[in-house]
Amino acid sequence: MIAIAHFLAISLYLAAAALAASPFVRPVNAPLRGVLALLSAAVAVHLGALVVLAVRTGHVYVAGLGPSLSLAGLVLAATLLVVEFLAHDVSLTLVAAPLAAVPTVCASVIGFARSAEPSGTQGVWLVAHIALSFMGIAAFATAAVAGVMYLVERRQLKLGRLDAMFRLFPPLATLDRVNHVAALAGWLGLTVGVVLAVSYALEYGGMRPEQLAWGVAAWLGVSGVALGRVVRGWQAHRAAIWSSVSFTVVVLLYVVLRVAGPVAGKFH
């Protein structure tokens, strides 16, 4: 049942992306209600699968690479759903829905076997750190996607080459607002998540230095965007550049640490 639910969620994520792309194929309005309905169904099915997994194992959070990847996909999809609902736009779904499907597919391939998990206060501490960190990364990814779309659309406008595809993009002001709000949400989530991770490591140990280093690097990246906008008054263009570049660096750093870390392939 859990595997079937994940397959259905993946299919719904991809269907939402395909529906969001329909205006590129034929001259129709952006199908906002349809995309939101598919995303809502996907998130509900995905959440249900993780709830069933938690009930079967008797743990709120199921430790292990597969369950963690599944949770990452769910958090990203839920963040996307909220952003698209508030922005009344479906453009981000073109990128973010397949992005949510990727870790969900990987989780399905790896499996959902549970690894050793702490209980009691230690378990709650670990769950809070992981959940908030995932939410922060998902929001950071949303800010980066909005930033990339802003830069592409702005360049097309300046060159006077806004063809049919780019006319379907949301207004620059909407992308700027999504970038701003997502950066602040990412900063809040990662700030609390990293603080909990550092305190957990000091109290219980068990976290490798490369894990903490990557978490701090992600926090520095999103903090640069959030504080730049709030404190230094960055305008949309500069914030878009910083968010897209810094998130790319964070992703590349993850790949490097996973491949070349002390225990290659075990960065999770």
C-alpha positions in Angstrom: 0.0 0.0 0.0 2.8 2.4 0.9 4.6 1.7 -2.4 1.3 2.1 -4.4 0.6 5.4 -2.6 4.0 6.8 -3.5 3.6 5.7 -7.1 0.2 7.5 -7.2 1.7 10.7 -5.6 4.5 10.7 -8.1 2.0 10.3 -11.0 0.0 13.2 -9.6 3.1 15.4 -9.3 4.0 14.8 -12.9 0.4 15.2 -14.0 0.2 18.6 -12.3 3.4 19.7 -14.1 2.0 18.4 -17.4 -1.3 20.3 -16.9 0.6 23.5 -15.9 2.5 23.1 -19.3 -0.7 22.8 -21.3 -0.8 26.5 -22.3 2.5 25.9 -24.1 0.8 23.3 -26.3 -2.5 25.0 -27.1 -3.9 28.5 -26.5 -5.7 28.1 -23.2 -5.6 29.9 -19.9 -3.4 28.6 -17.1 -5.4 25.8 -15.5 -5.0 27.1 -11.9 -7.8 25.0 -10.3 -6.8 21.8 -12.0 -3.2 22.2 -11.0 -4.1 23.0 -7.4 -6.5 20.0 -7.3 -3.8 17.6 -8.6 -1.2 19.0 -6.2 -3.6 18.8 -3.3 -4.4 15.2 -4.1 -0.7 14.3 -4.5 0.1 15.9 -1.1 -2.8 14.1 0.6 -1.8 10.7 -0.9 1.8 11.2 -0.1 1.1 12.3 3.5 -1.2 9.4 3.9 1.5 7.0 2.9 3.9 8.4 5.5 1.2 8.3 8.1 0.6 4.6 7.4 4.4 4.0 7.5 4.6 5.8 10.9 1.6 3.7 12.3 3.2 0.4 11.1 6.5 1.2 12.6 5.2 2.9 15.8 7.3 6.0 15.3 6.2 9.5 14.3 9.4 9.9 12.2 10.8 6.8 10.5 14.6 7.1 10.3 16.3 5.9 7.1 17.3 7.3 3.7 14.1 6.2 1.9 11.7 7.8 4.4 13.8 10.9 4.7 13.8 11.4 0.9 10.0 10.8 0.8 9.5 13.4 3.5 11.7 15.9 1.6 9.5 15.4 -1.5 6.4 15.9 0.5 7.6 19.1 2.2 8.7 20.6 -1.1 5.3 19.7 -2.7 3.3 21.1 0.2 5.4 24.3 0.0 4.7 24.5 -3.7 1.0 24.1 -3.1 0.8 26.9 -0.6 2.9 29.3 -2.8 0.8 28.6 -5.9 -2.4 29.0 -4.0 -1.4 32.4 -2.6 0.2 33.6 -5.9 -2.7 32.4 -8.0 -0.2 31.1 -10.5 1.0 27.7 -11.8 4.3 28.5 -13.4 6.4 27.3 -10.4 4.7 23.9 -10.8 6.5 23.3 -14.1 9.8 23.0 -12.2 9.0 22.3 -8.6 6.5 19.5 -9.1 9.0 17.3 -11.0 11.6 18.3 -8.4 9.3 17.0 -5.6 8.8 13.8 -7.6 12.5 13.1 -7.9 13.3 12.3 -4.2 9.9 10.5 -4.0 11.0 8.2 -6.8 14.4 7.7 -5.2 12.6 6.8 -1.9 10.5 4.2 -3.7 13.5 2.6 -5.3 15.6 2.6 -2.1 12.7 1.3 0.1 11.3 2.3 3.4 13.2 0.1 5.8 13.6 1.7 9.2 17.0 2.3 10.7 17.7 2.7 14.4 15.8 5.6 15.9 16.1 7.3 19.3 13.0 7.6 21.4 11.7 9.9 24.1 13.0 13.5 24.3 15.9 12.6 22.0 13.5 11.3 19.3 11.3 14.5 19.5 14.4 16.6 19.3 15.6 14.8 16.2 12.1 14.9 14.5 11.9 18.7 15.1 15.3 19.3 13.6 14.7 17.2 10.5 11.2 18.6 9.9 12.2 22.3 10.2 15.3 21.8 8.2 13.4 20.1 5.3 10.8 22.9 5.4 13.6 25.5 5.3 15.3 23.8 2.3 12.0 23.5 0.5 11.4 27.2 1.0 14.9 28.0 -0.1 14.4 25.9 -3.3 11.2 27.8 -4.0 13.0 31.2 -3.6 15.7 29.9 -6.0 13.2 28.7 -8.7 11.3 32.1 -8.5 14.7 33.9 -8.8 15.7 31.9 -11.9 12.3 32.6 -13.5 12.6 36.3 -12.6 16.0 36.6 -14.2 14.9 34.7 -17.4 11.7 36.8 -17.8 13.5 40.1 -17.1 16.1 39.3 -19.7 13.5 38.4 -22.3 11.7 41.7 -21.6 14.8 43.7 -22.0 15.6 42.0 -25.3 12.1 42.4 -26.5 11.8 38.7 -27.1 8.8 37.8 -24.9 7.4 35.0 -27.0 4.3 32.9 -26.2 6.1 30.7 -23.7 7.3 33.6 -21.5 4.0 35.4 -21.7 2.6 32.6 -19.5 5.1 33.4 -16.8 3.7 35.3 -13.8 4.5 39.1 -13.6 7.9 40.0 -12.3 6.3 41.5 -9.2 4.7 38.2 -8.4 8.0 36.3 -8.8 9.7 38.9 -6.7 7.1 38.5 -3.9 7.4 34.7 -4.0 11.2 35.0 -3.8 10.9 37.4 -0.8 8.4 35.4 1.2 10.1 32.0 0.5 13.5 33.4 1.4 12.2 34.6 4.8 10.4 31.3 5.4 13.6 29.4 4.5 15.6 31.5 6.8 13.3 30.9 9.7 13.0 27.2 9.1 16.8 26.6 8.7 17.7 28.9 11.6 15.7 26.8 14.0 16.6 23.6 12.3 20.3 24.3 12.5 20.2 25.4 16.1 18.4 22.2 17.0 20.9 20.2 15.0 23.9 21.8 16.7 22.4 21.4 20.1 21.4 17.8 19.4 25.0 17.0 18.3 26.4 18.6 21.4 23.9 16.8 23.7 23.8 13.3 22.1 26.4 13.2 19.3 25.7 11.0 16.3 25.9 13.7 13.6 28.9 13.8 11.3 30.8 17.1 10.8 30.0 17.2 7.1 26.3 17.0 7.9 26.5 20.0 10.2 28.8 21.9 7.8 26.3 21.5 4.9 23.4 22.6 7.2 25.3 25.7 8.2 26.3 26.4 4.6 22.6 26.2 3.5 21.7 28.5 6.4 24.3 31.0 5.4 23.0 31.0 1.8 19.4 31.6 2.7 20.4 34.1 5.4 22.2 36.1 2.8 19.1 36.5 0.8 16.7 37.1 3.7 18.9 39.6 5.5 19.9 41.3 2.3 16.3 42.0 1.4 15.2 43.0 4.9 18.3 44.8 6.3 20.1 46.1 3.2 17.0 46.6 1.1 18.0 44.5 -1.9 15.9 44.9 -5.0 14.4 42.1 -6.9 17.2 41.6 -9.5 20.0 41.3 -6.9 17.9 39.0 -4.6 17.1 36.8 -7.6 20.7 36.4 -8.5 21.8 35.7 -5.0 19.1 33.2 -4.3 19.6 31.2 -7.5 23.4 31.2 -7.2 23.6 30.4 -3.5 21.1 27.5 -3.8 23.1 26.1 -6.7 26.3 26.2 -4.6 24.5 24.5 -1.7 23.3 21.7 -4.0 26.8 21.2 -5.4 28.3 21.2 -1.9 25.9 18.4 -1.0 27.0 16.4 -4.0 30.7 16.9 -3.2 30.2 16.0 0.5 28.2 12.9 -0.4 30.7 11.7 -3.0 34.0 12.7 -1.4 33.0 12.7 2.3 34.7 10.5 5.0 32.1 7.8 4.2 31.3 8.1 0.6 27.6 7.8 -0.3 26.5 7.9 3.4 25.7 11.6 3.7 22.2 11.4 5.1 
